[in-house]
Amino acid sequence: MDGREVRMYTCGPTVYNYAHIGNFRAYTFEDILRRTIEFNGWKVKQVMNLTDVDDKTIRGANTLNIPLNAYTDTYKKAFFDDLKKLNIEPAEVYPAATDHIPEMIALVEKLVEKGVAYKSEDGSVYFNVRKFPGYGKLAHIDFDNQRTGARCAADEYDKENVGDFALWKAWEKSDGPVGWDSPWGRGRPGWHIECSAMSMKYLGETFDLHTGGIDNLFPHHENEIAQAEAATGKEFVKTWMHCAHLRVNGEKMSKSLGNFFTLRDLIEKGWSGREIRYVLINAHYRAGLNFAFSALEDARKALSRIDACVEKATEGEAPEWAKKHLEVFTLAVNDDLNIPRAFAALFELVREANAKGAAGTLDVFRKMDKVLGVIFFGKAEKAELPDDIKALLAERAEARKAKNWAESDRLRDEIAAKGWSVKDSKEGQTCTKK
């Protein structure tokens, strides 16, 4: 960590299609992680890559006979739109692979110079896993019981096949117009080299956090470590965090089973982004998540209950009982992101606020939502009341305390003339933008 800043790399989408809810299980986990770091007063420098050149993107562009960037731009724009719908905080940098080919070539050159990579007969360059003694340490691979020695040219390959993997792939006819000149001939980078090159460019040769889905652990993250540490001789990443798989109705998500959903599929069915987010985050990230429409229905009811309470919440000093719920919430999120327990603390706050009154609880709800990102605060975020409106509300509170109803009404009208609506309840005044 650099002072009070955490440097964090998250594996982003391969932009060959719309991202599905399994992808967003990982992206919402990473968002919760980022928000929790910020909740504790640290800054985050997050880099999320966009894989816009690989086997799938090339195949998709060539099938439609359009340029690679024209093909991937559609899915890049859709991805950013989806992030907004799920209230995922933006990363500081979104590097696209095709914008960083020189950095990748330079990294491959360094690996060749160090003798851990070699050029094959066809002009491709491979990483020799036997030349890197630490290979397999992240995935705890036992070389003696694995199939070894093969060359893995595909970007993604069988988890049983521990073999030399492609750093640079020689141009083939099926690549069509996609390719870049290099010291080894025309070609394009392998998938794994992309993340090593881009993460080190923006975060340094050693950085704090690297995250992704558990399916990225091997071979992708294992290969990232090998490439980076063989090139620099330094520790690549201090801490790795992976989230477990998402299943739909207890089964692996697949188009053949009819349970494959993108975010836009669910929104077209009438579910909101925050309802979907609620389901995606309401399980421990290291536990499998079972996604079901009944869970979305439960999310809708739960959020409605929260909304009704927050609507009655007011500014002011939080009561001691509300502060205790925030303490429990804080302990939960700092306990390896225990979001189910954090939600339990939120609902205890709702329960007690409904029983005792929600006066002074608004800031507690707001602090909890800095991590959760699912609470709706009405037509206007009450924390953003202009200073002149706050002053008029304070005057009106004094007038009502003195039972000066005429002055209270006059101030209400003055506030209304400025575009704000005031409601009175036993908890106090609630002011929202008209």
N, C-alpha and C positions, 0 to 999 in steps of 0.2 A: 504494500500500500504506500502511496506517495502522499505523506502528510495526512490529509483527511479526504483523500480521493481513492476510490476503489476502481481499478481498471478491469473491465469485464468484457469478455468476448462471447457472443451467443451465435450458434449456428443458425443462419436464416434459411429462407426457402430456396428451393430450386425452382426457378420461375418458368416451368414448362406447362403448368396448369394452375387452376385455382387451388389455394391451400385448403386442406380438409380439417375437420375438427380434431383429428389426431395431431396434426401439426400445431394447432392452436392450444392443445393441452400443454405443449412445451413452451410456446410463446407466452401464455398467461402465467405459467410457473416462473419463467424468467422475469416477467413483469412484477410479480409478487416479490421476488428476490430483490429486484432493483428498488422497489418502493420500500421494502423493509430496511434496506441499507440507508435510504434517504430518511426514513422515519427515525432512524437512530442518529441523524445529524451528519451523515457522511455524504460527500458528493460521489457521483458515479460517472465514469467515462465508459460508455457502452458502445461497442462496435458489433453490428450485426451484418453479416455478409449477404449478398444476393448472388447466388450461383446462376449465372446467365450463359454459361457455356459448359456443357457436359453431354453425355450420350443422349439424354432425353431431349434437351433443348435443341440440339442439332437435328435430331430425327424429326422433331415437330416442325421446325422451320423448313426443312427440306421437303417434308411431305406436302406442305402448303406452298412450296416454291416461293418463299418470301425471305428477305434478309433476317438474319438471326436477331438483330436488335428490334426489328419491327415485331417479330414473334414474341420476344420476351417482355417488351414494353407493356403489352396488354396485361400481363400477369403481375408485373411490378406495380402498376397503378392499382390493380384489384387488391393486391396485398396491402398496400398502404391504406386503402379504403376500409379493408377488413380490420386493420389495427385500430382505426378510429372507432369503428362500431363496437369493438370489444374494450374500448377505453384503455388500450395499452400505451403506456408512455413511450414516446419516440426515443430511439437510440441517438447518440451524438453523431455517429457516422454509419452510413449504409454503403460500404464499398461494393461495387459490382466487379465481378471477376474480370470481365472484358476490359475494364479500365486499368487493370494492374498486371498486364502480361509482362512488362519489363521487370517488375519486381519478382515475378515467378521465375523468369528465365535466369535472373541473377542468383536466385536461391538454388536452382538446379545446378548452375555452373559451380557454385561453391561446394555442393555435395559431390559433384564429379571430381573436383580438385582434391577433395579430402579422401577420395577412394571408396566412398560408401555408395556410389551410384555408377552405373555403367551404361554405355550405348549398345543397343542390340543391333542385329543385322539390318532391321528395317528402318533404323533411324530413330526409334523410340529410346527413351532413357528410363531405366528402372532403378529403384532403391533396393540395395542388397540387404535384406533384413538380417543376414548372418554376420554382416559387418558392423552391426549396431548392437552391442551387448545388452543394452537395456530394453530391447524390443520385447513387447508383451507384458511390461510391468503394470500398465493400467488395467488391462483385461485379465491379468494373471494367467497368461497362456503358458501351457506346458508344451514346449516344442517337441519333446520326444513322443508325445501322443497325438500329434497333429500331422495332417498332410502337408508336407513342406516341399520347397524346391520349385514349385510351379511359378510361372509369371502371370500376374493378374493385370490384364490390360483394361478390363472393364472398370468403370468408376465405382461400382458396387459389386462385391463378390461374396461367394459362399463363406460363412463364418468359420467353416472347418478348414478352409484353404489358407494356410499361413504361407504366403509366397511373396516373392519380390513384386512390388507394385509400381505402376507407371507414374513417373514424375512428368514426363513429356511424351505425348503420343504422336507418332509420325502421321502425317496426312494420309488419309485413305480416300478412295473415290466416293465412299458413302458420306464423307464430310462435306462434299460439295464445295461451296465458296468459303466455308469457315476454315480459317487457318492463319497462322502468323509465322514469319521467318524467325529462325533461331540458329544458334551455332551447330545444331544437329540436323538442320533442314526444316522444311515447312511442317507445321503441325500445330498442336494446341496443348495446353496444360492438362494434367490429370486432375481429378476432382480434389484429391487430398492436399496437393501443393498450394491450392488457392487459399485455403484458410490459414495455413502456416505463414504464407507471405503477407497476407493482408493483416492478420492479427499483429504480427511483429512490426509492421510498418506504422500502425496507429497506436499500439500499446507498449511497444518495446520488446526486447528479446525475452524478458521475463515479466509476466504480469500476474494479477491476483486471482481472477476467476475465469473459468471456461465452463460453459453449460451446454446442454442439449438433451435430446431424448436418449433413452438407454440404448436404442438401436444404433446411435452414432458412436457408442463406446468402442466397438470393434467392427470394422477395421478403421473407420475414419479418424477417431480421436487418437487411437494408437499410432496411426501413420503420421498424424500431425506432430506428435511428440518426437517420433523418430527423425523426421525431417528437420525440425527446428533444433533439437538438441545435438544432432550430428553436425549441423552447420555451425552452431554457436558455442557448443561446449558448456552451455548454461542450462539451468532448470528452465523449462518452457512455461509451465503454469504451476502456481502454488496450490490451488484448490480446484478440483473438478466436481461438478454437481450434475446429476442426470435424473430426469423424471421418468417414471414408469409408463408403460403403455396405456393407451385408452382402448377400451372395448365397447362395443355397442350391443346392448341387451345381452351381455355376457359372451359375445362372440367377437372374433377378430373382424375388424371392419374391412369389407371387400365389396366391390361392385356386384360380384356374382351372388352375394347373399342379400343384396338390396338394402344394405345398411351402411352404405358409403355416403357421407354427407359433407358438403362444403358449408362454409358459414352462410353463404347466400342461399343455399338450399333450405336451411332452417329458418332464415329470415322470411323467405317466400312462403313458408308454412305458417307464418304469423308470430314467430318468437322474436323477441328483441335481443339486441346485442348484450345488454346487461343481464338478461335472464340466462343466456348461453354462458356468459362469463361466470356467473354465479355457480353454475354446475361445474364448469371446468376447473375452478379454483377450490371448490369445497371438498377436497380430498387431499391427504398428504401427498406431496409430490413424489415420494418414493414408493407409494402404494399404487396399485393399479386403479384406474378410474373406469367405472362402468357407466356409460352414457345411455340414458333412456329418456323417452318422451315423458314418462311419469316424473322423472327428475326435473324436467323443465316445468311441468305443472306445479310441482312443489316449490320450485324457485319463484314462480310467479306469485304464489300465495305468500311466501316468506318475504319477498320484496314489498308486496302490498302492505304487509303488517309493519315492516320497517318504515315505509313511506308515511303511513298514518301517524306513527309516533313522531317522526322527524318533523312533520307538518306542525305539530304542537310545540316543538322544542324552541327555546328562546336563548338569546345571548345572556351573558352574565356569569357570575362565579358558579362553577359546578358544585353540586352538593357532594359531600364526602362519599356517599354510596356510589355515585357515578364515577368518581375518581378511582374507587377500588375496582370497578369493572374495567376501567382503562388500564389499571395496573395488571390485572389478569390477562387482558388482551395483549399487552406488551410482552409479558412473560411468554405467552403462547407463540407469538410471531418470532420471538427471538430464540425459541426452542426448536431450531431446525425447521422453521416455517410451519408450525403446527396450525394451519388455517382452520381445520374443523374446530379446534379448541378456541381459536380466536372468534369464530362465528358464535360459539356458545356464549362467550363473554358479551358479544354484541346483543344477543337475544335476551340475556339476563338484564342488560341495560334497558332494553325495550320493555321487558316485563315490569321492571321496577318503576320505570318512568311512567308507564300506563297506570300503575297503582298509586304512585306518590306525586305525580305531576312532572312534566318535562321541563320546567323552568330551569335555565342554566345548563342544560345538557347539550345544547347545539354544538359547542366546541368539542365535546367528547365524541359525538357522532362524526364530526369533521375529521378529528385525528384518526379515528378508526378507519375512516374511508380513505385516508392517505395511503393505506396499505391495500384495502379491499377493492376500492374503485367501483362499487356497485350502488352506492346510495344516491338517491335523487333528492336534491335540496329545494325543489320547487321552482317557481318562475324566475327567482333570482337567488343567488347565493347570499344568504343573509349576512355573511361576513363582509361582503363588499358594499354594505350600505354607505352612501356618501356621508361625509362629515356633517353637512348641513342637515341631512335627514336624521342622523343620530342625535344631533342637538335638539331638533324639534321633538323627537320621541322622548328625550329626557325631560323636556319642558312639559310635555303632555302627561308623562308619568307623575310629575309633581302636581300638576293640575288635578289629576284624578285622585291622587292621594289626599288633596285638600278638598275633594268633592266639588271642585269648580268645574261643573259639567259644561257650562257655556264656553269656557276657555279650552276645555278638552275638545269640544266639537270644532271650535275655530282652528285649533292646531291640526286636527284630523283633516279638515278641509284644505289647509295650507299644504299639508303633506300630499294629499290627493292631487292638488294642483301641480305638484312637482313630479307626478307620475307614479306615486307609490300608494299602496292600499294598506290600511291598518285594520287588524282584527283584534278584538279584546276577548280574553278568556280568563279563567281563574289562574292560569299560569302567567298571565301578563299580556303584553302587546306582541303581535306578530306582524311584521312589515314585509311586504313583497312587492316586486315591480308589477305594474299593471300590464 
